[in-house]
Amino acid sequence: LLLCWLRSLTPVTSLSMLLGMRSLAAALQLEIYWVYKV
């Protein structure tokens, strides 16, 4: 039961990780942009 639940949860976890990485990259780009703008 636990394994099945874990398996169904895996895509959600990977998706949230992907979104987190993308938002982190966007924040880094924004920070670099602000630094070089000033």
Residue pairs with C-beta under 8 A, 6 or more apart in sequence:
none
